[in-house]
Amino acid sequence: MKLFIDSANPEEVKKMAELGIIDGVTTNPSLATKAGIDYRKAVDQILATVDGNVSLEVLSTDAQGMMGEARNLSKLHNNVVVKLPTTPEGLKALKILKAEKIRVNMTLVFSANQALLVAKLGAYIVSPFAGRLDDIGASAIDVISEIRQIYDNFAFETQILFASVRSPLHVKQAALAGCDIATCPYEVLEKLVHHPLTDVGLKKFLSDFKESGQKPLV
Ligand code: G3P
């Protein structure tokens, strides 16, 4: 399973890229606002940092506007994947952009049927928002497992991206459900990397060896 960082903050992207654990980036208008720096500069830095897919979202809500933005966004870099909302206008735009060979990530997906539609229209990625489903007491993992099964039943090639990750548990659920990608906030990636028992164990290994008075092997 690929791991993406869900962030428009180039510093966060750089730190995780240095660890070598991320395969791509997803952004959205809320994350661009949260990053608090010039969005265009942020995207340029992110594209220069990560050699993997970078999803950039359109701001138009009508199909014509979405397509215009998508064509321009896709020219920024070969790694750009255009994010469209899963609305009727988004579906219209998806069909045409697919014919133009522009890779599209259909976002704000909350049901297996929405996922079925976007796969039929040739989406490159589908982004079910797990955290927001769990937040309202729906079972995100059930929806995502249904999407996996539907895609396998019909050999749809659309990649399932587990989005709106809230915790390391979501990442494990994504992997167990056979998602192709999970996109995680910086804080969740940090929690994947660190384990308190690893830190305690390492400290003890080193203090035990120091106390023994032995010389290191090399
Ligand atoms: O990339 C979009 C998605 O991950 C949003 O997450 O936390 O705003 O529900 P969240």
Residues whose N, C-alpha, C, O or C-beta is under 5 A from the ligand:
A	BS01	G3P	D6 T26 N28 G131 R132 A163 S164 V165
